[in-house]
Amino acid sequence: VLYSINGESTCEVIDEKKVRYNEEVFSLTRATSLMLDVSYNVAPGLYWNYEGRRLRSIYNETYEIEE
């Protein structure tokens, strides 16, 4: 389960590309746009937490840029 940074929303990870948000299945990008009530795509990494950690942080640690 992912928790929004404002603590008001959650979404359940269904598979590697889909989440369940408000009882419907979407990409995490689309769920983020719906949560923020905007009509454009929003990169989700800054808006969701997993086990108390921001998704952006988890992503950056997982896909570290090697120089």
Summary of the structure (lengths in Angstrom):
residues: 67
radius of gyration: 12.1
end to end distance: 33.5
largest distance: 42.5
contacts: 149
relative contact order: 0.18
helix: 30%
strand: 27%
